[in-house]
Amino acid sequence: MNNSSERKRRINFFAIALVGFLLAIVLFGCGGGKGRSIPSDDTPTSGTIQISVDESFKPIIDSQIKVFMALFPQTHVIPHYKPEAECLKDLTNDSIRMVIVTRGLSEEEVKYLKDTLEFAPIWDKIASDAIAVIVNNKAKDSLFDMSDIRSLMNGTSGYKLKPVLDGKKATSTVRFMLDSVLRGVPISPDVAGADSSQGVIDYVSQHEDAIGFVGVSWVGDLLDPQQLRFVNKVRVASIEAREEEGKYIKPYQANIATKRYPMTRGLYYIVKENYGGLGRGFANFMQFEKGQLIFRKAFLVPAKMDFNLRDARITEGE
C-alpha cells in the first residue's frame, strides 16, 4: 500500500470516528428518548419544569416549591393541580416531566412507559398522608367508625348527613373510597362532588348537614393563616382506630405513622428524566432534610426521615 492510500484510509477513519462522536453527543443531548432534547440550562438546580400534582396536596406542594425556588433562584417549578387520573395521563405528555400522586407505578405501567419513552421513569414514596373527615362546626355528630363511612359512601347510612368529595371521579380521594372503603361497590349518587378540596371545605362550612373528605394537609397545619380560617369554619371529626374498638382518633402524625388512623395513603413522585435534570433535583429536595421537614410541618409523615414516637397522654375523642 502506498503513502497516498494510507493517508486516505486514515482520513476516512478519523472522519467516521468524528461523525460517530458527534452522533453520540446528539443522542446524549436528546436524553435517549424519542426526539427529546435537554435544555442547556436544565440541571438539578436550574431551569424550568412543569409538573402535574394531585390537587389534594396543593398546600404542601406549594410550600415545597416556594422553599425550593427560594434556595435555588435559577429554578422555576410550574405546578398544574388536577385530579390524580389526569396527572397519571400526563406521564405521556411531553411537556410534563414529573407527577406527584398517591401511588407508584405498576409493572405494566413501567413496561408501557419504558416502551414509549425508551427509558423507565423513576419513582419513590416521599410521605404518608391521611384523608381527614370534616364536619360543620354546628354538627352534632363528629365520631364515626369505618362502617359509618362506608354506609355514607354507598347511600345506606342512617345519618342525616350529605357526604361531599373533591370530585365524582378521577380523584385520589374517590379512588381511595372505591378501592379501600367500598372495595368495588359503587359510590352512591347522593354523594356530592365539589370541584376541589377547597370546594369541599367551603361546602361543609356552609351546610350544617354536610360531611367532607380532604387530604390532611388542607387542615393539618395550624400555623398556616389560611388553614386557621378553615378550622374556624369546620372541625375535623374523629374516626375509630384500626383494631381498637371504641377508641376514636384524629389524623395526627403519630396515628398516620402507626396506621392506627384507618384512612392513610402514600405520596409519591414520578420523574420522566434519564439524566440529572430539574425534575430529579426537585425530587431529591423533597426526599432530603429540608423537604422532609416541610412535610412534617404540614402534619404529613415524612417517608425518608426518622419519625420518633413518644408516649404521651392526649385525649383525642370528643
Contacts in CASP RR format, 6 or more apart in sequence:
PFRMAT RR
TARGET T0000
AUTHOR 0000-0000-0000
METHOD contacts of the structure
MODEL  1
MNNSSERKRRINFFAIALVGFLLAIVLFGCGGGKGRSIPSDDTPTSGTIQ
ISVDESFKPIIDSQIKVFMALFPQTHVIPHYKPEAECLKDLTNDSIRMVI
VTRGLSEEEVKYLKDTLEFAPIWDKIASDAIAVIVNNKAKDSLFDMSDIR
SLMNGTSGYKLKPVLDGKKATSTVRFMLDSVLRGVPISPDVAGADSSQGV
IDYVSQHEDAIGFVGVSWVGDLLDPQQLRFVNKVRVASIEAREEEGKYIK
PYQANIATKRYPMTRGLYYIVKENYGGLGRGFANFMQFEKGQLIFRKAFL
VPAKMDFNLRDARITEGE
1 9 0 8 1.000
29 37 0 8 1.000
29 38 0 8 1.000
30 36 0 8 1.000
30 37 0 8 1.000
30 38 0 8 1.000
31 37 0 8 1.000
31 38 0 8 1.000
31 119 0 8 1.000
31 274 0 8 1.000
31 275 0 8 1.000
32 118 0 8 1.000
32 119 0 8 1.000
32 274 0 8 1.000
33 117 0 8 1.000
33 118 0 8 1.000
33 119 0 8 1.000
33 274 0 8 1.000
34 117 0 8 1.000
34 118 0 8 1.000
36 94 0 8 1.000
38 275 0 8 1.000
38 277 0 8 1.000
39 47 0 8 1.000
39 48 0 8 1.000
41 47 0 8 1.000
41 74 0 8 1.000
42 48 0 8 1.000
42 49 0 8 1.000
42 277 0 8 1.000
42 278 0 8 1.000
43 276 0 8 1.000
43 277 0 8 1.000
43 278 0 8 1.000
44 276 0 8 1.000
44 277 0 8 1.000
44 278 0 8 1.000
44 279 0 8 1.000
44 280 0 8 1.000
44 281 0 8 1.000
44 284 0 8 1.000
45 72 0 8 1.000
45 74 0 8 1.000
45 75 0 8 1.000
45 278 0 8 1.000
45 281 0 8 1.000
46 72 0 8 1.000
46 74 0 8 1.000
46 75 0 8 1.000
46 278 0 8 1.000
47 74 0 8 1.000
47 75 0 8 1.000
47 76 0 8 1.000
47 278 0 8 1.000
48 75 0 8 1.000
48 76 0 8 1.000
48 77 0 8 1.000
48 78 0 8 1.000
48 278 0 8 1.000
49 75 0 8 1.000
49 76 0 8 1.000
49 77 0 8 1.000
49 78 0 8 1.000
49 97 0 8 1.000
49 98 0 8 1.000
49 278 0 8 1.000
49 279 0 8 1.000
49 282 0 8 1.000
50 78 0 8 1.000
50 79 0 8 1.000
50 80 0 8 1.000
50 95 0 8 1.000
50 96 0 8 1.000
50 97 0 8 1.000
51 77 0 8 1.000
51 78 0 8 1.000
51 79 0 8 1.000
51 80 0 8 1.000
51 96 0 8 1.000
51 97 0 8 1.000
51 98 0 8 1.000
51 99 0 8 1.000
51 100 0 8 1.000
51 279 0 8 1.000
51 282 0 8 1.000
52 79 0 8 1.000
52 80 0 8 1.000
52 82 0 8 1.000
52 86 0 8 1.000
52 87 0 8 1.000
52 90 0 8 1.000
52 93 0 8 1.000
52 96 0 8 1.000
52 98 0 8 1.000
52 99 0 8 1.000
52 100 0 8 1.000
53 61 0 8 1.000
53 79 0 8 1.000
53 80 0 8 1.000
53 81 0 8 1.000
53 82 0 8 1.000
53 87 0 8 1.000
53 99 0 8 1.000
53 100 0 8 1.000
53 101 0 8 1.000
54 81 0 8 1.000
54 82 0 8 1.000
54 83 0 8 1.000
54 84 0 8 1.000
54 87 0 8 1.000
54 100 0 8 1.000
54 101 0 8 1.000
54 102 0 8 1.000
54 171 0 8 1.000
54 172 0 8 1.000
55 81 0 8 1.000
55 82 0 8 1.000
55 83 0 8 1.000
55 166 0 8 1.000
55 171 0 8 1.000
55 196 0 8 1.000
55 197 0 8 1.000
56 84 0 8 1.000
56 102 0 8 1.000
56 129 0 8 1.000
56 166 0 8 1.000
56 171 0 8 1.000
56 172 0 8 1.000
56 173 0 8 1.000
56 197 0 8 1.000
56 214 0 8 1.000
56 215 0 8 1.000
56 217 0 8 1.000
56 218 0 8 1.000
57 100 0 8 1.000
57 129 0 8 1.000
57 215 0 8 1.000
57 217 0 8 1.000
57 267 0 8 1.000
58 79 0 8 1.000
58 81 0 8 1.000
58 197 0 8 1.000
58 218 0 8 1.000
59 217 0 8 1.000
59 218 0 8 1.000
59 221 0 8 1.000
59 224 0 8 1.000
59 226 0 8 1.000
59 227 0 8 1.000
59 298 0 8 1.000
60 217 0 8 1.000
60 294 0 8 1.000
60 295 0 8 1.000
60 298 0 8 1.000
60 300 0 8 1.000
61 79 0 8 1.000
61 81 0 8 1.000
61 100 0 8 1.000
62 79 0 8 1.000
63 294 0 8 1.000
63 297 0 8 1.000
63 298 0 8 1.000
64 282 0 8 1.000
64 285 0 8 1.000
64 286 0 8 1.000
64 291 0 8 1.000
64 294 0 8 1.000
65 77 0 8 1.000
65 79 0 8 1.000
65 282 0 8 1.000
67 290 0 8 1.000
67 291 0 8 1.000
67 294 0 8 1.000
68 75 0 8 1.000
68 77 0 8 1.000
68 282 0 8 1.000
68 285 0 8 1.000
69 75 0 8 1.000
69 76 0 8 1.000
69 77 0 8 1.000
71 285 0 8 1.000
71 290 0 8 1.000
75 278 0 8 1.000
75 282 0 8 1.000
77 278 0 8 1.000
77 282 0 8 1.000
80 90 0 8 1.000
80 96 0 8 1.000
83 167 0 8 1.000
83 169 0 8 1.000
83 170 0 8 1.000
83 171 0 8 1.000
83 172 0 8 1.000
84 101 0 8 1.000
84 102 0 8 1.000
84 170 0 8 1.000
84 171 0 8 1.000
84 172 0 8 1.000
84 175 0 8 1.000
85 169 0 8 1.000
85 170 0 8 1.000
85 171 0 8 1.000
85 175 0 8 1.000
86 170 0 8 1.000
87 99 0 8 1.000
87 100 0 8 1.000
87 101 0 8 1.000
88 99 0 8 1.000
88 101 0 8 1.000
90 96 0 8 1.000
90 99 0 8 1.000
91 99 0 8 1.000
91 109 0 8 1.000
91 113 0 8 1.000
91 121 0 8 1.000
91 270 0 8 1.000
91 272 0 8 1.000
92 113 0 8 1.000
92 116 0 8 1.000
96 272 0 8 1.000
97 271 0 8 1.000
97 272 0 8 1.000
97 273 0 8 1.000
97 278 0 8 1.000
97 279 0 8 1.000
98 269 0 8 1.000
98 270 0 8 1.000
98 271 0 8 1.000
98 272 0 8 1.000
98 279 0 8 1.000
98 282 0 8 1.000
98 283 0 8 1.000
99 269 0 8 1.000
99 270 0 8 1.000
100 267 0 8 1.000
100 268 0 8 1.000
100 269 0 8 1.000
100 270 0 8 1.000
101 172 0 8 1.000
101 267 0 8 1.000
101 268 0 8 1.000
101 270 0 8 1.000
102 129 0 8 1.000
102 172 0 8 1.000
102 175 0 8 1.000
102 176 0 8 1.000
102 265 0 8 1.000
102 266 0 8 1.000
102 267 0 8 1.000
102 268 0 8 1.000
103 266 0 8 1.000
103 268 0 8 1.000
104 123 0 8 1.000
104 125 0 8 1.000
104 268 0 8 1.000
104 270 0 8 1.000
105 113 0 8 1.000
105 121 0 8 1.000
105 123 0 8 1.000
105 270 0 8 1.000
110 120 0 8 1.000
110 121 0 8 1.000
113 120 0 8 1.000
113 121 0 8 1.000
113 272 0 8 1.000
114 120 0 8 1.000
117 272 0 8 1.000
119 274 0 8 1.000
121 270 0 8 1.000
121 271 0 8 1.000
121 272 0 8 1.000
121 273 0 8 1.000
122 270 0 8 1.000
122 271 0 8 1.000
122 273 0 8 1.000
122 280 0 8 1.000
122 283 0 8 1.000
123 268 0 8 1.000
123 269 0 8 1.000
123 270 0 8 1.000
123 271 0 8 1.000
124 268 0 8 1.000
124 269 0 8 1.000
124 283 0 8 1.000
124 287 0 8 1.000
125 266 0 8 1.000
125 267 0 8 1.000
125 268 0 8 1.000
125 303 0 8 1.000
126 267 0 8 1.000
126 268 0 8 1.000
126 269 0 8 1.000
126 283 0 8 1.000
126 286 0 8 1.000
126 287 0 8 1.000
126 292 0 8 1.000
126 295 0 8 1.000
126 302 0 8 1.000
126 303 0 8 1.000
126 304 0 8 1.000
127 266 0 8 1.000
127 267 0 8 1.000
127 292 0 8 1.000
127 295 0 8 1.000
127 300 0 8 1.000
127 301 0 8 1.000
127 302 0 8 1.000
127 303 0 8 1.000
128 256 0 8 1.000
128 257 0 8 1.000
128 264 0 8 1.000
128 265 0 8 1.000
128 266 0 8 1.000
128 267 0 8 1.000
128 300 0 8 1.000
128 301 0 8 1.000
128 303 0 8 1.000
129 215 0 8 1.000
129 216 0 8 1.000
129 217 0 8 1.000
129 256 0 8 1.000
129 264 0 8 1.000
129 265 0 8 1.000
129 266 0 8 1.000
129 267 0 8 1.000
129 300 0 8 1.000
129 301 0 8 1.000
130 215 0 8 1.000
130 216 0 8 1.000
130 251 0 8 1.000
130 255 0 8 1.000
130 256 0 8 1.000
130 261 0 8 1.000
130 263 0 8 1.000
130 264 0 8 1.000
130 265 0 8 1.000
131 173 0 8 1.000
131 176 0 8 1.000
131 213 0 8 1.000
131 214 0 8 1.000
131 215 0 8 1.000
131 216 0 8 1.000
131 251 0 8 1.000
131 263 0 8 1.000
131 264 0 8 1.000
131 265 0 8 1.000
132 213 0 8 1.000
132 214 0 8 1.000
132 215 0 8 1.000
132 216 0 8 1.000
132 218 0 8 1.000
132 219 0 8 1.000
132 220 0 8 1.000
132 236 0 8 1.000
132 237 0 8 1.000
132 250 0 8 1.000
132 251 0 8 1.000
133 144 0 8 1.000
133 149 0 8 1.000
133 211 0 8 1.000
133 212 0 8 1.000
133 213 0 8 1.000
133 236 0 8 1.000
133 237 0 8 1.000
133 239 0 8 1.000
133 263 0 8 1.000
134 200 0 8 1.000
134 201 0 8 1.000
134 204 0 8 1.000
134 211 0 8 1.000
134 212 0 8 1.000
134 213 0 8 1.000
134 214 0 8 1.000
134 219 0 8 1.000
134 234 0 8 1.000
134 235 0 8 1.000
134 236 0 8 1.000
134 237 0 8 1.000
135 141 0 8 1.000
135 142 0 8 1.000
135 161 0 8 1.000
135 204 0 8 1.000
135 210 0 8 1.000
135 211 0 8 1.000
135 212 0 8 1.000
135 234 0 8 1.000
135 235 0 8 1.000
135 237 0 8 1.000
136 204 0 8 1.000
136 205 0 8 1.000
136 207 0 8 1.000
136 208 0 8 1.000
136 209 0 8 1.000
136 210 0 8 1.000
136 234 0 8 1.000
136 235 0 8 1.000
137 205 0 8 1.000
137 232 0 8 1.000
137 233 0 8 1.000
137 234 0 8 1.000
137 235 0 8 1.000
138 208 0 8 1.000
139 161 0 8 1.000
139 208 0 8 1.000
139 209 0 8 1.000
139 211 0 8 1.000
139 235 0 8 1.000
141 159 0 8 1.000
141 161 0 8 1.000
141 237 0 8 1.000
142 235 0 8 1.000
142 237 0 8 1.000
142 238 0 8 1.000
142 318 0 8 1.000
143 237 0 8 1.000
143 238 0 8 1.000
143 240 0 8 1.000
143 248 0 8 1.000
143 317 0 8 1.000
143 318 0 8 1.000
144 237 0 8 1.000
144 238 0 8 1.000
144 239 0 8 1.000
144 240 0 8 1.000
145 239 0 8 1.000
145 240 0 8 1.000
145 246 0 8 1.000
146 181 0 8 1.000
146 239 0 8 1.000
146 240 0 8 1.000
146 262 0 8 1.000
148 157 0 8 1.000
148 159 0 8 1.000
149 181 0 8 1.000
149 239 0 8 1.000
149 263 0 8 1.000
150 181 0 8 1.000
150 182 0 8 1.000
151 157 0 8 1.000
151 158 0 8 1.000
151 159 0 8 1.000
152 159 0 8 1.000
152 161 0 8 1.000
152 163 0 8 1.000
152 191 0 8 1.000
152 211 0 8 1.000
153 163 0 8 1.000
153 177 0 8 1.000
153 181 0 8 1.000
153 182 0 8 1.000
153 187 0 8 1.000
153 188 0 8 1.000
153 191 0 8 1.000
154 182 0 8 1.000
154 185 0 8 1.000
154 186 0 8 1.000
154 187 0 8 1.000
154 188 0 8 1.000
155 188 0 8 1.000
155 190 0 8 1.000
155 191 0 8 1.000
159 211 0 8 1.000
160 209 0 8 1.000
161 209 0 8 1.000
161 210 0 8 1.000
161 211 0 8 1.000
162 190 0 8 1.000
162 192 0 8 1.000
162 207 0 8 1.000
162 209 0 8 1.000
162 210 0 8 1.000
162 211 0 8 1.000
163 188 0 8 1.000
163 190 0 8 1.000
163 191 0 8 1.000
163 192 0 8 1.000
163 210 0 8 1.000
163 211 0 8 1.000
163 212 0 8 1.000
163 213 0 8 1.000
164 191 0 8 1.000
164 192 0 8 1.000
164 193 0 8 1.000
164 194 0 8 1.000
164 200 0 8 1.000
164 203 0 8 1.000
164 204 0 8 1.000
164 210 0 8 1.000
164 211 0 8 1.000
164 212 0 8 1.000
164 213 0 8 1.000
165 171 0 8 1.000
165 173 0 8 1.000
165 174 0 8 1.000
165 177 0 8 1.000
165 187 0 8 1.000
165 191 0 8 1.000
165 192 0 8 1.000
165 193 0 8 1.000
165 194 0 8 1.000
165 200 0 8 1.000
165 212 0 8 1.000
165 213 0 8 1.000
166 173 0 8 1.000
166 174 0 8 1.000
166 193 0 8 1.000
166 194 0 8 1.000
166 195 0 8 1.000
166 196 0 8 1.000
166 197 0 8 1.000
166 199 0 8 1.000
166 200 0 8 1.000
166 213 0 8 1.000
166 214 0 8 1.000
167 173 0 8 1.000
167 174 0 8 1.000
167 193 0 8 1.000
167 194 0 8 1.000
167 195 0 8 1.000
168 174 0 8 1.000
168 187 0 8 1.000
168 191 0 8 1.000
168 193 0 8 1.000
172 265 0 8 1.000
173 213 0 8 1.000
173 214 0 8 1.000
173 215 0 8 1.000
174 187 0 8 1.000
176 263 0 8 1.000
176 265 0 8 1.000
177 187 0 8 1.000
177 213 0 8 1.000
178 184 0 8 1.000
178 185 0 8 1.000
178 186 0 8 1.000
178 187 0 8 1.000
180 263 0 8 1.000
181 263 0 8 1.000
192 203 0 8 1.000
192 210 0 8 1.000
193 200 0 8 1.000
194 200 0 8 1.000
194 202 0 8 1.000
194 203 0 8 1.000
197 214 0 8 1.000
197 215 0 8 1.000
197 218 0 8 1.000
198 218 0 8 1.000
200 212 0 8 1.000
200 213 0 8 1.000
200 214 0 8 1.000
201 214 0 8 1.000
201 218 0 8 1.000
201 219 0 8 1.000
201 230 0 8 1.000
201 233 0 8 1.000
201 234 0 8 1.000
203 210 0 8 1.000
203 212 0 8 1.000
204 210 0 8 1.000
204 211 0 8 1.000
204 212 0 8 1.000
204 233 0 8 1.000
204 234 0 8 1.000
205 230 0 8 1.000
205 233 0 8 1.000
205 234 0 8 1.000
211 237 0 8 1.000
216 251 0 8 1.000
216 256 0 8 1.000
216 299 0 8 1.000
216 300 0 8 1.000
217 298 0 8 1.000
217 299 0 8 1.000
217 300 0 8 1.000
218 227 0 8 1.000
218 230 0 8 1.000
219 227 0 8 1.000
219 230 0 8 1.000
219 231 0 8 1.000
219 234 0 8 1.000
219 236 0 8 1.000
220 227 0 8 1.000
220 236 0 8 1.000
220 298 0 8 1.000
220 299 0 8 1.000
221 227 0 8 1.000
221 297 0 8 1.000
221 298 0 8 1.000
221 299 0 8 1.000
222 228 0 8 1.000
222 231 0 8 1.000
223 297 0 8 1.000
236 250 0 8 1.000
236 251 0 8 1.000
237 250 0 8 1.000
238 248 0 8 1.000
238 249 0 8 1.000
238 250 0 8 1.000
238 316 0 8 1.000
238 317 0 8 1.000
238 318 0 8 1.000
239 248 0 8 1.000
239 249 0 8 1.000
239 250 0 8 1.000
239 251 0 8 1.000
239 261 0 8 1.000
239 262 0 8 1.000
239 263 0 8 1.000
240 246 0 8 1.000
240 247 0 8 1.000
240 248 0 8 1.000
240 249 0 8 1.000
240 262 0 8 1.000
241 247 0 8 1.000
241 248 0 8 1.000
241 249 0 8 1.000
241 255 0 8 1.000
241 260 0 8 1.000
241 261 0 8 1.000
241 262 0 8 1.000
242 259 0 8 1.000
242 260 0 8 1.000
242 261 0 8 1.000
242 262 0 8 1.000
244 260 0 8 1.000
248 316 0 8 1.000
248 317 0 8 1.000
248 318 0 8 1.000
249 255 0 8 1.000
249 260 0 8 1.000
249 261 0 8 1.000
249 316 0 8 1.000
249 317 0 8 1.000
250 261 0 8 1.000
250 316 0 8 1.000
250 317 0 8 1.000
251 261 0 8 1.000
251 263 0 8 1.000
251 264 0 8 1.000
251 299 0 8 1.000
252 261 0 8 1.000
252 299 0 8 1.000
252 316 0 8 1.000
253 296 0 8 1.000
253 299 0 8 1.000
253 300 0 8 1.000
253 301 0 8 1.000
253 307 0 8 1.000
254 260 0 8 1.000
254 309 0 8 1.000
255 261 0 8 1.000
256 264 0 8 1.000
256 300 0 8 1.000
256 301 0 8 1.000
257 301 0 8 1.000
257 307 0 8 1.000
257 309 0 8 1.000
258 309 0 8 1.000
266 303 0 8 1.000
267 295 0 8 1.000
267 300 0 8 1.000
267 303 0 8 1.000
269 283 0 8 1.000
269 286 0 8 1.000
271 279 0 8 1.000
271 280 0 8 1.000
271 283 0 8 1.000
273 279 0 8 1.000
273 280 0 8 1.000
285 291 0 8 1.000
286 292 0 8 1.000
286 294 0 8 1.000
286 295 0 8 1.000
287 303 0 8 1.000
287 304 0 8 1.000
288 304 0 8 1.000
289 305 0 8 1.000
292 302 0 8 1.000
292 303 0 8 1.000
292 304 0 8 1.000
292 305 0 8 1.000
293 302 0 8 1.000
293 305 0 8 1.000
295 301 0 8 1.000
295 302 0 8 1.000
296 302 0 8 1.000
296 305 0 8 1.000
296 307 0 8 1.000
301 307 0 8 1.000
END
